[in-house]
């Protein structure tokens, strides 16, 4: 046994609080240590060559690195060992930066000694491990049919991979389909998006699975088993031609809020998701249906005068796609697919205005920015005319309020990033169409980071848009129906009041509850801001902590369309790097069962969250499903289950060294 200990200064990140010389002397006195060295940057090529030389010369057969988090450089140091000719798993890292020097001004050196002693103790017990080789399924799953998901699917299909594109709504397109224009060029949103929709929907390698949600994911990188629940449409989509005859026939009393128009209009129980829905298929909403064809005589249809009577939607359908006599399963159907990689691009939600009592007088003329996008759109409820919802009259004054739910300790402390720019865009569109309308924007401050955005802000000011720097305390409804915005002008240090006919709230971008449930099903993390957590914010910004699962778009954090598209392409490239392999190597940190000790009690199988253990007289581990969490090892009453790389013997030796 020849342990080499290598202590990193990390510039001054470690050496500013940890006495490196004292730590080196401590390591030299440890049992089994043959070489101790320190270096300013242990991740540098010079230091790597030093480690390789020590291994090749026979001085070292296992390595302990005292440096930063293994999350940053563990794979890098493993590669160094492999190049030097020993198993890359004969490595242990003591994190004396994040867990020591960065968090302790006093006694940091003593804690560093304890951490190093623990790592040296484990190094004595290390054994060479062999990785598992598994075949790779060369299909991909993309979850989310917005611009991020569409882009990722297109990129993967261009590289020759089969793609399953799953979208929870009846149509792909996401939030971008609701926009009229996009900043900073104010180009037509549809003109940018629809060519992408056309390309992805016509690709022979992309299978659209809309009005569906991912229900369960098992397996690991290269081999995921996915269950997708297709929600019930109560329409045979194979027969539906999207003519809309059923929608016209559906009685006007069978209505509910139109999701596409953000509740500004109503839709019927039979509906097509949007004017340009892809796929263009009808959906029946049983919650808003008034049940025209009441169930009598034990069927979905009823008889009048001995004649069969059809519900209006059935009668109107020219292809027979609607058949209420069938016993449709309200739970829909389950589709199972196997894929090698997953891209999660489930987008975002905006906070509802009902969350903000201070901005919620009983007036329909207080709306969210996403609702105003529908007003500005030619396909929206006002055909693009700037009208207020209450009476469809043109407003004389429009007031925008920024950071509603963002940069606020009561809701979300983060900045939603795009609000300043899209408010300027919406204000400019008002001025372009109706120059006589007064436009005010209440902002804490203007944030215009990025190419062409500062110029966009300057041009907006020149159009006569009035910007008041300061927070808004509330909104009052006046007797005549107008709205008084109670704000503060930080530049002059006085309260301000603006009487407006229409108030637009830039509510915070956040991750939806459905996306949180999906993250739980996938086993990926959510960060402190509530978005899907990337593996590393700088180096692995599109990778989740689980190999083979990538994230892209606003589900990872607020961003504009150009950033979203760039991230989607990066995620697709990461997925393609996996799908293009014949096989993949899995880390060997998996549960193992000692058959001599196993009693077949099954406790480990019931405790395993991944259903990776079965019991046939003795416990057996499915290596494809095992995630190496170690729960089975901790609950086994016979100590028959161990975790390679984290055995009881290794962990106990670490604890003894620390204590």
C-alpha positions in Angstrom: 0.0 0.0 0.0 1.5 3.3 -1.1 -0.8 6.3 -0.7 0.1 9.6 -2.4 -1.4 12.7 -0.8 -1.5 15.9 -2.9 -2.6 19.1 -1.2 -3.8 22.1 -3.3 -3.5 25.8 -2.4 -6.2 26.7 -5.0 -4.5 30.0 -5.3 -5.5 31.6 -2.0 -8.9 30.0 -1.8 -7.6 27.3 0.5 -4.2 28.6 1.7 -5.8 31.8 3.0 -7.4 29.9 5.9 -5.7 26.5 6.0 -2.0 26.2 7.0 -0.7 24.1 4.1 2.7 23.3 5.6 1.0 22.0 8.8 -1.4 19.9 6.7 1.5 18.5 4.7 3.4 17.5 7.8 0.2 15.9 9.2 -0.2 13.8 6.1 3.4 12.6 6.2 2.8 11.1 9.7 -0.2 9.1 8.5 0.0 5.3 8.1 0.4 4.0 4.6 1.4 7.4 3.1 4.5 7.2 0.9 4.4 10.6 -0.9 3.1 14.0 0.2 3.2 17.0 -2.1 1.5 20.4 -2.4 1.0 22.7 -5.3 -0.5 26.1 -6.1 -3.1 24.5 -8.5 -3.3 20.8 -8.3 -5.6 20.8 -11.4 -2.8 22.3 -13.5 -1.0 20.2 -16.1 2.3 20.5 -14.2 0.7 19.0 -11.1 -1.0 16.3 -13.1 2.3 15.3 -14.6 3.7 15.2 -11.1 1.0 12.7 -10.0 1.4 10.6 -13.0 5.2 10.4 -12.5 4.8 9.3 -8.9 2.4 6.5 -10.0 4.5 5.3 -12.9 7.7 5.2 -10.8 6.0 2.9 -8.3 5.9 5.4 -5.4 2.1 5.5 -5.4 -0.7 3.0 -6.0 -3.6 5.0 -4.7 -4.2 8.8 -4.5 -5.7 11.3 -2.0 -6.4 14.8 -3.3 -7.0 17.5 -0.7 -8.6 20.3 -2.8 -12.0 21.5 -3.9 -15.3 19.6 -4.3 -15.1 16.3 -6.1 -18.1 17.6 -8.1 -15.7 19.9 -9.9 -12.7 17.8 -10.6 -13.2 14.2 -9.6 -13.5 13.0 -13.3 -10.5 15.0 -14.2 -8.3 13.4 -11.5 -9.7 9.9 -12.3 -8.4 10.4 -15.9 -5.0 11.2 -14.5 -4.9 7.9 -12.6 -6.1 6.0 -15.7 -3.4 7.6 -17.9 -0.8 6.6 -15.3 -1.9 2.9 -15.5 -3.9 2.3 -12.3 -7.6 2.0 -11.7 -9.3 5.4 -11.7 -11.3 4.3 -8.6 -8.2 4.2 -6.5 -8.9 7.9 -5.7 -10.3 9.7 -2.8 -10.9 13.5 -2.6 -10.9 15.5 0.7 -12.9 18.7 0.1 -10.9 21.3 2.1 -12.3 24.3 0.1 -16.1 24.3 0.1 -16.3 22.3 3.3 -13.4 24.0 5.1 -11.6 27.1 4.1 -14.6 28.8 2.6 -16.8 28.3 5.6 -14.4 28.5 8.5 -12.2 31.4 9.5 -11.1 29.8 12.7 -9.9 26.2 13.2 -9.9 25.6 9.4 -6.6 23.8 9.6 -7.8 21.4 12.3 -10.9 20.6 10.3 -8.8 20.1 7.1 -6.7 17.5 9.1 -9.9 15.6 10.1 -11.1 15.6 6.5 -7.8 14.5 5.2 -7.4 11.8 7.8 -10.9 10.4 6.8 -9.9 10.3 3.2 -6.6 8.6 3.9 -8.4 6.0 6.0 -10.7 5.2 3.2 -7.9 5.1 0.7 -6.3 2.3 2.7 -9.5 0.2 2.0 -9.9 1.1 -1.7 -10.2 -1.7 -4.2 -10.0 -1.5 -8.0 -13.5 -1.5 -9.5 -14.6 -2.2 -13.0 -17.3 -0.2 -14.9 -20.3 -1.8 -16.4 -20.8 -1.7 -20.1 -24.4 -1.4 -21.4 -25.9 -1.1 -24.8 -27.2 2.4 -25.7 -30.7 2.9 -27.1 -30.3 5.5 -29.8 -33.7 7.2 -29.4 -34.3 10.4 -27.4 -37.2 11.8 -25.4 -37.8 15.5 -25.4 -40.3 16.7 -22.8 -42.0 20.0 -23.6 -43.2 21.3 -27.0 -42.2 25.0 -26.7 -39.4 26.6 -28.7 -36.8 24.9 -26.5 -38.3 21.4 -27.0 -38.9 21.9 -30.7 -35.4 23.1 -31.2 -33.9 20.2 -29.3 -36.0 17.7 -31.3 -35.1 19.2 -34.6 -31.4 19.2 -33.8 -31.5 15.5 -32.7 -33.5 14.5 -35.7 -31.0 16.2 -38.0 -28.3 14.0 -36.5 -30.3 10.9 -37.4 -31.8 10.0 -34.0 -35.4 9.0 -33.4 -37.1 11.6 -31.1 -40.3 11.3 -29.0 -41.6 14.9 -28.4 -44.0 15.0 -25.5 -46.2 18.0 -24.9 -48.9 18.3 -22.2 -51.1 20.6 -24.2 -53.0 19.5 -27.4 -50.7 21.5 -29.6 -47.0 22.2 -29.6 -45.7 25.8 -29.7 -45.6 26.8 -26.0 -45.8 30.3 -24.7 -44.1 31.8 -27.8 -47.2 30.9 -29.9 -49.1 33.4 -27.9 -46.8 36.3 -28.6 -47.3 38.9 -31.3 -43.7 40.3 -31.6 -40.3 39.4 -30.0 -37.6 41.8 -28.9 -35.2 43.3 -29.7 -36.0 43.4 -33.4 -39.8 43.3 -32.9 -40.0 40.6 -35.5 -43.1 38.5 -35.9 -43.2 35.7 -33.4 -45.2 33.4 -35.6 -42.8 34.0 -38.5 -39.9 32.8 -36.3 -41.8 29.9 -34.7 -44.0 28.4 -37.3 -41.2 27.3 -39.7 -39.8 25.3 -36.7 -43.2 23.8 -35.9 -43.6 22.8 -39.6 -40.1 21.3 -39.6 -40.5 19.2 -36.4 -44.0 18.1 -37.2 -43.1 16.9 -40.7 -39.8 15.1 -39.7 -40.1 11.4 -40.2 -37.8 10.9 -37.2 -39.9 12.9 -34.7 -43.0 11.4 -33.2 -45.3 14.0 -31.6 -47.1 12.8 -28.5 -49.3 15.8 -27.5 -51.9 16.1 -24.8 -49.7 13.8 -22.8 -47.5 13.7 -19.7 -44.5 11.7 -18.6 -45.7 9.6 -15.7 -42.7 7.3 -14.8 -39.1 7.0 -15.7 -36.9 4.1 -14.8 -33.4 2.9 -15.9 -30.3 5.0 -16.4 -28.3 6.8 -19.0 -28.4 4.9 -22.3 -31.4 2.9 -21.2 -34.4 4.8 -19.8 -37.8 3.1 -19.7 -40.5 5.8 -19.9 -44.2 5.6 -19.3 -46.2 8.4 -21.0 -49.9 8.9 -20.2 -51.9 10.2 -23.2 -54.8 12.2 -21.8 -58.3 11.4 -23.0 -59.5 13.6 -25.9 -62.8 11.7 -26.4 -62.1 12.2 -30.1 -60.5 9.7 -32.5 -57.5 11.7 -33.7 -56.8 9.2 -36.4 -60.1 10.2 -38.0 -60.2 13.9 -37.0 -59.3 16.3 -39.8 -59.3 19.5 -37.7 -62.2 21.1 -39.7 -63.7 22.6 -36.6 -67.3 21.6 -37.4 -67.7 20.1 -33.9 -66.6 23.3 -32.3 -69.2 25.3 -34.2 -71.9 22.8 -33.3 -71.1 22.7 -29.6 -73.7 24.8 -27.8 -72.6 28.2 -26.6 -73.7 27.4 -23.0 -71.0 24.7 -22.8 -68.1 27.2 -22.2 -65.1 27.8 -20.0 -62.1 30.1 -20.0 -59.9 29.8 -23.1 -56.4 28.8 -22.0 -54.8 30.0 -25.2 -56.2 33.6 -24.7 -55.3 33.5 -21.0 -58.9 33.6 -19.8 -59.8 36.8 -21.7 -62.3 34.9 -23.8 -64.3 31.7 -23.5 -64.1 28.4 -25.4 -66.5 25.6 -25.9 -66.4 22.1 -24.5 -65.4 21.0 -28.0 -62.3 23.0 -29.0 -59.1 23.2 -31.0 -56.2 24.5 -28.9 -55.4 27.5 -31.0 -55.9 29.0 -34.5 -52.7 27.4 -35.7 -52.6 24.3 -33.6 -50.2 21.5 -34.6 -51.5 18.9 -34.6 -54.8 20.5 -35.5 -57.1 18.1 -33.7 -60.3 18.6 -31.7 -60.5 17.9 -28.0 -63.6 17.3 -25.9 -63.6 18.8 -22.4 -66.0 16.8 -20.2 -65.8 19.3 -17.3 -67.5 22.1 -19.4 -69.7 19.8 -21.5 -73.4 20.1 -20.8 -74.0 16.5 -21.9 -76.2 17.1 -24.9 -76.6 13.4 -25.5 -77.8 12.3 -22.1 -77.2 8.7 -21.1 -80.5 6.8 -21.3 -81.4 3.2 -22.2 -78.0 2.2 -21.0 -76.2 3.9 -23.9 -74.5 7.2 -24.5 -77.2 8.1 -27.0 -80.9 8.4 -26.5 -83.9 7.6 -28.7 -86.6 10.0 -29.8 -89.6 8.6 -31.5 -87.7 5.4 -32.1 -84.9 7.2 -33.9 -81.3 7.4 -32.8 -80.3 10.9 -31.8 -76.8 12.2 -32.0 -75.2 14.9 -29.9 -74.6 18.1 -32.0 -70.8 17.5 -32.1 -71.3 13.9 -33.3 -73.8 15.0 -35.9 -71.5 17.7 -37.2 -68.4 15.6 -37.5 -67.9 14.5 -41.2 -65.5 11.7 -40.4 -67.2 10.0 -37.4 -64.3 10.9 -35.2 -66.7 11.6 -32.3 -68.6 8.7 -31.0 -70.2 9.1 -27.6 -71.5 5.5 -27.6 -68.0 4.3 -27.0 -66.9 3.8 -23.4 -63.8 6.1 -23.4 -61.4 5.5 -20.6 -61.2 8.8 -18.7 -57.6 8.0 -17.6 -56.4 7.9 -21.2 -53.8 5.4 -22.3 -50.2 4.5 -21.4 -47.5 4.5 -24.0 -44.2 3.0 -23.1 -40.9 4.0 -24.9 -37.3 3.2 -24.4 -34.7 6.0 -24.9 -31.1 6.6 -24.3 -31.2 10.3 -23.3 -33.8 12.8 -22.1 -34.1 16.5 -22.7 -36.4 18.3 -20.3 -37.7 21.6 -21.8 -41.0 22.1 -20.0 -40.9 25.9 -20.0 -42.4 28.2 -17.3 -45.5 29.6 -15.9 -46.2 33.2 -14.9 -47.6 34.0 -11.5 -51.3 34.7 -11.5 -52.5 38.2 -10.6 -54.7 36.7 -7.9 -51.5 36.2 -5.9 -51.1 39.9 -5.3 -53.8 41.6 -3.2 -52.2 45.0 -3.5 -52.6 44.9 -7.2 -56.0 43.3 -7.3 -59.0 45.7 -7.3 -62.1 44.1 -8.6 -61.5 45.3 -12.2 -61.0 43.3 -15.4 -58.7 46.1 -16.5 -55.8 44.8 -14.4 -54.2 42.1 -16.5 -50.9 40.2 -16.7 -48.3 40.8 -19.4 -49.1 37.5 -21.0 -52.8 38.4 -21.2 -51.7 41.7 -22.9 -49.7 39.6 -25.4 -52.9 38.1 -26.5 -54.5 41.5 -26.8 -51.7 42.7 -29.1 -51.8 39.5 -31.2 -53.8 39.5 -34.5 -55.2 36.1 -33.4 -56.2 37.4 -30.0 -59.5 38.5 -28.6 -59.2 42.0 -30.0 -57.5 41.1 -33.3 -54.4 43.1 -32.2 -56.3 46.3 -31.3 -55.3 48.0 -28.0 -58.6 47.7 -26.1 -59.4 47.3 -22.4 -61.2 44.1 -21.5 -64.1 45.7 -19.5 -65.8 47.5 -22.4 -63.6 46.9 -25.4 -62.8 50.7 -25.6 -59.4 52.1 -26.4 -57.6 53.3 -23.3 -56.2 56.8 -22.9 -53.5 55.7 -20.5 -51.8 52.4 -20.0 -49.6 51.7 -16.9 -47.1 48.9 -16.7 -45.8 47.6 -13.3 -42.6 45.6 -13.3 -41.2 43.0 -10.8 -44.6 41.8 -9.7 -43.5 38.8 -7.7 -39.9 39.1 -8.7 -37.1 40.7 -6.6 -39.5 40.6 -3.7 -38.8 38.7 -0.5 -42.5 37.9 -0.1 -42.5 35.9 -3.3 -39.3 35.4 -5.4 -36.0 37.1 -4.7 -34.6 36.5 -8.2 -35.0 38.8 -11.2 -37.2 37.3 -14.0 -34.7 38.8 -16.5 -37.0 39.4 -19.5 -39.7 41.6 -17.9 -38.0 45.0 -18.5 -37.5 44.2 -22.2 -40.9 42.7 -22.9 -42.6 45.7 -21.2 -40.6 48.0 -23.4 -41.7 45.9 -26.4 -45.4 46.0 -25.4 -45.2 49.8 -24.7 -43.6 50.4 -28.1 -46.3 48.4 -29.9 -48.9 50.6 -28.2 -47.1 53.7 -29.4 -46.7 52.3 -32.9 -50.4 51.6 -33.2 -51.8 54.4 -31.1 -49.3 57.2 -30.6 -51.9 59.2 -28.7 -52.1 56.7 -25.8 -50.0 57.7 -22.8 -47.8 54.9 -21.6 -46.1 54.7 -18.2 -43.7 52.0 -16.9 -43.0 51.7 -13.2 -39.7 49.9 -12.8 -37.4 49.3 -9.8 -34.6 49.9 -12.3 -34.1 49.1 -16.0 -32.2 45.9 -16.8 -31.1 45.7 -20.4 -28.1 43.3 -20.5 -27.2 41.9 -23.8 -26.7 42.7 -27.5 -28.9 45.5 -28.9 -30.9 45.8 -25.7 -29.5 49.1 -24.4 -30.3 50.7 -27.8 -33.8 49.2 -27.6 -34.3 50.9 -24.3 -33.0 54.3 -25.6 -35.3 54.1 -28.7 -38.3 53.3 -26.5 -37.7 56.5 -24.4 -37.5 58.5 -27.6 -41.0 57.3 -28.5 -42.4 59.1 -25.6 -42.7 56.2 -23.2 -42.5 57.5 -19.6 -40.5 55.5 -17.2 -40.8 56.0 -13.4 -38.1 54.4 -11.4 -39.6 53.1 -8.2 -41.9 50.5 -6.7 -45.7 50.5 -6.8 -47.5 50.2 -3.5 -51.0 49.4 -4.8 -53.8 50.0 -7.3 -57.2 51.7 -6.5 -60.3 51.5 -8.6 -62.0 54.9 -9.0 -65.8 55.5 -9.2 -65.6 56.0 -12.9 -63.9 52.6 -13.4 -60.4 54.1 -14.0 -57.5 52.8 -12.0 -55.1 54.8 -9.8 -51.6 53.4 -9.6 -49.9 54.4 -6.3 -46.2 54.5 -6.8 -42.9 56.2 -5.8 -40.5 58.1 -8.0 -37.0 57.2 -6.6 -35.3 59.8 -8.8 -37.2 62.8 -7.3 -37.9 61.1 -3.9 -41.7 61.7 -3.9 -44.9 59.5 -4.2 -46.6 59.5 -7.6 -50.1 58.7 -8.8 -51.0 57.7 -12.3 -54.6 57.4 -13.4 -54.8 54.7 -16.0 -57.5 52.9 -18.0 -55.5 49.7 -18.3 -52.8 48.3 -15.9 -50.4 45.5 -17.1 -48.6 43.5 -14.4 -45.2 41.9 -15.3 -45.6 38.9 -13.0 -42.7 36.6 -12.1 -41.6 33.7 -14.2 -41.6 30.5 -12.2 -41.6 26.7 -12.6 -45.0 25.1 -12.8 -46.3 22.5 -10.3 -46.5 20.0 -13.0 -42.9 20.5 -13.8 -42.0 20.0 -10.1 -43.8 16.7 -10.2 -42.0 15.7 -13.3 -38.7 16.6 -11.7 -39.6 14.2 -8.8 -40.5 11.5 -11.3 -37.2 11.9 -13.1 -35.2 12.1 -9.9 -33.6 15.5 -10.8 -33.2 18.4 -8.4 -34.9 21.8 -8.0 -32.8 24.7 -6.9 -33.4 27.3 -4.2 -35.2 29.6 -6.7 -37.5 26.8 -7.6 -36.1 26.0 -11.1 -34.6 22.7 -12.3 -31.1 22.5 -11.0 -28.2 22.2 -13.4 -25.2 20.0 -12.5 -22.8 23.1 -12.6 -23.9 26.7 -13.3 -20.9 27.4 -15.5 -19.4 24.1 -16.8 -22.5 21.9 -17.1 -25.4 24.3 -17.4 -27.6 22.0 -19.5 -26.9 18.8 -17.6 -28.8 17.6 -14.6 -27.0 15.7 -11.9 -28.3 12.5 -13.4 -26.3 11.3 -16.4 -28.3 11.3 -19.6 -30.9 13.8 -18.5 -30.5 17.4 -19.8 -32.4 20.6 -19.2 -33.0 23.5 -21.5 -35.0 26.7 -21.6 -36.9 28.6 -18.9 -37.4 25.5 -16.7 -33.7 26.0 -15.8 -34.2 29.7 -15.1 -35.6 32.9 -16.7 -34.1 33.6 -20.1 -35.1 35.1 -23.5 -35.7 33.3 -26.7 -32.2 33.5 -28.1 -30.7 32.1 -24.9 -33.4 29.4 -24.8 -32.6 28.3 -28.4 -28.9 28.2 -27.7 -29.4 26.1 -24.5 -31.7 23.7 -26.4 -29.1 23.2 -29.1 -26.5 22.6 -26.4 -28.7 20.0 -24.6 -29.4 18.3 -27.9 -25.6 18.1 -28.6 -25.1 16.6 -25.1 -27.8 14.0 -25.7 -26.4 13.2 -29.1 -23.0 12.5 -27.6 -24.6 9.7 -25.6 -26.9 8.4 -28.4 -24.0 8.1 -30.9 -22.2 5.5 -28.8 -22.6 1.7 -29.2 -22.3 1.2 -25.5 -21.9 3.3 -22.3 -19.9 2.7 -19.2 -21.7 3.0 -15.9 -19.8 3.8 -12.7 -19.5 0.7 -10.5 -20.9 2.2 -7.4 -23.8 -0.3 -7.2 -25.3 -2.5 -4.5 -23.9 -6.0 -4.1 -25.4 -8.9 -2.2 -23.5 -11.4 -0.2 -25.5 -14.6 -0.8 -24.0 -16.3 2.2 -25.4 -13.6 4.6 -28.7 -12.9 2.8 -31.7 -14.4 4.5 -34.2 -13.3 1.7 -36.3 -11.2 4.1 -37.0 -8.6 1.3 -36.5 -5.5 3.4 -34.0 -4.2 1.0 -36.4 -4.7 -2.0 -39.2 -2.8 -0.2 -36.9 0.1 0.7 -35.4 0.5 -2.8 -37.0 3.6 -4.4 -35.9 2.5 -7.9 -37.3 -1.1 -7.8 -33.9 -2.4 -8.5 -34.0 -5.4 -6.1 -36.0 -8.5 -6.5 -36.1 -11.5 -4.1 -35.9 -15.0 -5.4 -34.8 -16.9 -2.2 -32.0 -14.3 -2.1 -31.9 -10.7 -3.0 -30.8 -9.9 -6.5 -29.8 -6.4 -7.8 -30.7 -5.1 -11.3 -27.7 -3.1 -12.2 -29.6 -1.2 -14.9 -31.9 0.3 -12.3 -29.6 0.6 -9.3 -28.6 4.3 -8.6 -26.1 3.5 -5.9 -28.1 5.4 -3.2 -27.2 2.9 -0.5 -30.6 2.7 1.2 -30.6 -1.1 0.8 -27.3 -1.3 2.6 -28.4 0.8 5.5 -31.6 -1.2 6.1 -30.3 -4.8 5.7 -30.5 -6.5 9.1 -28.0 -9.1 8.1 -25.4 -6.7 6.7 -25.6 -8.7 3.5 -26.0 -5.7 1.1 -23.0 -3.5 0.5 -22.3 -0.6 -1.8 -19.2 -0.8 -4.0 -16.9 2.1 -3.3 -18.8 2.9 -0.1 -18.6 -0.3 1.9 -19.3 -0.6 5.6 -15.6 -1.2 6.2 -14.6 2.0 4.3 -17.2 4.2 5.9 -16.5 3.0 9.4 -12.7 3.6 8.9 -13.5 7.2 7.9 -15.6 7.7 11.0 -13.0 6.3 13.2 -10.4 8.6 11.7 -12.5 11.6 12.3 -13.5 10.7 15.8 
